[in-house]
Amino acid sequence: MSVLAVPGRRAVLADLLPGALARDIALVVAGAGLTGLAAQVALPVPGSPVPLTGQTFAALLVGAALGWQRGGASMLLYLIAGMAGVPWFQGGSSGMPASLGYVVGFVFAGALVGRLAAQGGDRTPLRTVGTMALGNLAIYACGVPWLMAAAGIGFGKALQLGVTPFLLGDALKIALAAGLLPAAWALVNRK
């Protein structure tokens, strides 16, 4: 019987793995590590202190795959460890870069996307698009104010530097997630 067929059970992909506490700890650490690795895939955006990276994609996937508690905890670990000196923010940096607000947003996005995924938000391409779009909005909601404060700029300039250049990349990441997550569920449900 599929985990999804259990009445009242709202599973995410990580729930399909055996184990309990040790599994959860390993998944949280692995999610933070994956996000740190993905952050090293960075393309500078001319005129913006915020590069285009793979970490946003990883943060949203981690949230969807791990669920709201593990996903949020994983992104919180990523944030705290990076601020403490682990060089896994973009470009091998750590501390408090101008883009730190976006990383703070990963914590909220990981939890939000995880919660929506547990309610079926990652089962179809259309639902996945909506889930990931909301996750991206959570990231921007934290990142833009931080960028405004860190760079001493107004809201319009922050949107110009910290949102507009990333919309196409975010759309591509969302499209990729809309293919990957429902496909993973289709494979799980076939077994």
C-alpha positions as CSV (number, residue, x, y, z in Angstrom):
1,M,0.0,0.0,0.0
2,S,1.4,3.4,-0.9
3,V,2.1,5.9,1.8
4,L,-0.2,8.3,0.0
5,A,-3.1,5.8,0.3
6,V,-3.1,5.9,4.1
7,P,-6.1,8.0,5.1
8,G,-5.1,11.3,6.6
9,R,-1.4,10.8,5.8
10,R,0.3,13.8,4.2
11,A,3.7,12.5,3.1
12,V,6.7,14.2,1.5
13,L,9.3,12.3,-0.4
14,A,11.6,12.0,2.7
15,D,8.8,10.2,4.6
16,L,9.2,7.3,2.3
17,L,12.7,6.5,3.7
18,P,13.0,4.2,6.6
19,G,14.1,5.5,10.0
20,A,13.2,8.2,12.4
21,L,15.4,10.6,14.3
22,A,18.7,9.5,12.8
23,R,17.2,9.7,9.3
24,D,15.8,13.1,10.0
25,I,19.1,14.5,11.3
26,A,20.9,13.0,8.3
27,L,18.3,14.6,5.9
28,V,18.6,18.0,7.5
29,V,22.4,18.0,7.3
30,A,22.3,16.6,3.7
31,G,19.8,19.3,2.7
32,A,22.0,22.1,4.1
33,G,25.0,20.5,2.4
34,L,23.2,20.2,-1.0
35,T,22.2,23.9,-0.7
36,G,25.9,24.8,0.1
37,L,27.1,22.9,-3.0
38,A,24.4,24.4,-5.2
39,A,25.5,27.9,-4.0
40,Q,28.8,27.4,-5.6
41,V,27.1,27.4,-9.0
42,A,27.0,31.2,-9.2
43,L,26.7,33.5,-12.2
44,P,27.4,37.2,-11.5
45,V,24.6,39.6,-12.5
46,P,26.0,42.8,-13.8
47,G,25.2,45.8,-11.6
48,S,23.8,43.6,-8.8
49,P,25.5,42.5,-5.6
50,V,23.3,39.4,-5.7
51,P,24.5,36.6,-8.1
52,L,22.3,34.0,-9.8
53,T,22.9,30.8,-8.0
54,G,21.7,27.2,-7.7
55,Q,21.0,27.6,-4.0
56,T,17.5,28.9,-4.4
57,F,16.6,25.9,-6.5
58,A,18.2,23.6,-3.9
59,A,16.4,25.4,-1.0
60,L,13.0,24.9,-2.6
61,L,13.7,21.3,-3.5
62,V,14.9,20.5,0.0
63,G,11.7,22.0,1.4
64,A,9.5,20.0,-0.9
65,A,11.4,16.8,-0.4
66,L,11.9,17.0,3.4
67,G,8.7,18.7,4.5
68,W,8.2,21.8,6.5
69,Q,10.0,20.9,9.7
70,R,13.0,19.1,8.2
71,G,13.1,21.6,5.3
72,G,13.0,24.6,7.5
73,A,15.5,23.1,9.9
74,S,17.9,22.3,7.0
75,M,17.8,25.9,5.8
76,L,18.2,27.2,9.3
77,L,21.3,25.0,9.7
78,Y,22.6,26.4,6.3
79,L,22.0,29.9,7.5
80,I,23.5,29.6,11.0
81,A,26.5,27.6,9.8
82,G,27.2,30.1,7.0
83,M,27.0,33.0,9.4
84,A,29.3,31.2,11.8
85,G,32.0,30.8,9.1
86,V,31.3,27.7,7.1
87,P,32.2,28.8,3.6
88,W,29.2,27.5,1.8
89,F,27.4,30.7,0.7
90,Q,27.8,31.7,-2.9
91,G,31.4,31.8,-4.0
92,G,32.6,30.0,-0.9
93,S,31.7,33.0,1.3
94,S,30.3,33.1,4.8
95,G,29.3,35.7,7.4
96,M,26.8,38.4,6.5
97,P,26.9,39.2,2.7
98,A,24.5,41.6,1.1
99,S,22.5,38.6,-0.1
100,L,22.1,37.2,3.5
101,G,18.4,38.3,3.5
102,Y,17.7,35.9,0.7
103,V,19.3,33.1,2.8
104,V,17.1,34.0,5.7
105,G,14.2,33.7,3.2
106,F,15.3,30.1,2.5
107,V,14.3,29.2,6.0
108,F,10.8,30.5,5.5
109,A,10.6,29.2,1.9
110,G,11.8,25.7,3.0
111,A,9.1,25.5,5.6
112,L,6.4,27.0,3.4
113,V,7.2,24.8,0.4
114,G,7.5,21.8,2.7
115,R,4.1,22.4,4.1
116,L,2.5,22.9,0.7
117,A,4.3,19.7,-0.6
118,A,2.8,17.7,2.3
119,Q,-0.6,18.9,1.2
120,G,0.1,17.7,-2.4
121,G,1.7,20.9,-3.7
122,D,4.4,18.9,-5.5
123,R,2.3,16.1,-7.1
124,T,1.4,17.8,-10.4
125,P,3.3,20.2,-12.6
126,L,0.7,23.0,-12.1
127,R,0.7,22.6,-8.3
128,T,4.5,22.5,-8.2
129,V,4.7,25.8,-10.2
130,G,2.4,27.4,-7.6
131,T,4.3,26.0,-4.7
132,M,7.7,27.0,-6.0
133,A,6.4,30.5,-6.9
134,L,5.2,31.0,-3.4
135,G,8.5,29.8,-2.1
136,N,10.3,32.3,-4.3
137,L,8.1,35.1,-3.0
138,A,9.0,34.2,0.5
139,I,12.7,34.4,-0.4
140,Y,12.2,37.8,-2.1
141,A,10.1,39.1,0.9
142,C,13.2,38.6,3.1
143,G,15.9,39.3,0.6
144,V,14.7,42.7,-0.7
145,P,14.5,44.5,2.6
146,W,17.9,43.1,3.7
147,L,19.4,44.3,0.4
148,M,17.8,47.7,0.9
149,A,19.5,48.0,4.3
150,A,22.8,46.5,3.3
151,A,23.2,48.6,0.2
152,G,21.5,51.7,1.5
153,I,19.1,51.8,-1.5
154,G,15.3,52.3,-1.9
155,F,12.7,49.8,-2.7
156,G,12.6,50.4,-6.4
157,K,16.4,50.1,-6.7
158,A,16.3,47.0,-4.6
159,L,13.7,45.4,-6.9
160,Q,15.8,46.4,-9.9
161,L,19.0,44.9,-8.5
162,G,17.6,42.0,-6.4
163,V,14.5,40.8,-8.2
164,T,14.2,41.7,-11.8
165,P,17.5,40.2,-13.0
166,F,16.5,36.8,-11.4
167,L,12.9,36.4,-12.7
168,L,13.9,34.4,-15.8
169,G,16.3,32.2,-13.9
170,D,13.6,31.6,-11.2
171,A,11.1,30.7,-13.9
172,L,13.5,28.2,-15.4
173,K,14.2,26.7,-11.9
174,I,10.4,26.5,-11.3
175,A,9.9,24.7,-14.6
176,L,12.6,22.2,-13.8
177,A,11.1,21.5,-10.4
178,A,7.6,21.2,-12.0
179,G,9.1,18.3,-14.0
180,L,11.3,16.7,-11.4
181,L,9.0,16.5,-8.3
182,P,5.8,15.1,-10.0
183,A,8.0,12.6,-11.9
184,A,9.5,11.5,-8.6
185,W,6.0,11.0,-7.2
186,A,5.0,9.1,-10.3
187,L,8.0,6.7,-9.8
188,V,7.1,6.2,-6.1
189,N,3.5,5.5,-6.8
190,R,4.4,2.9,-9.5
191,K,6.2,0.7,-6.9
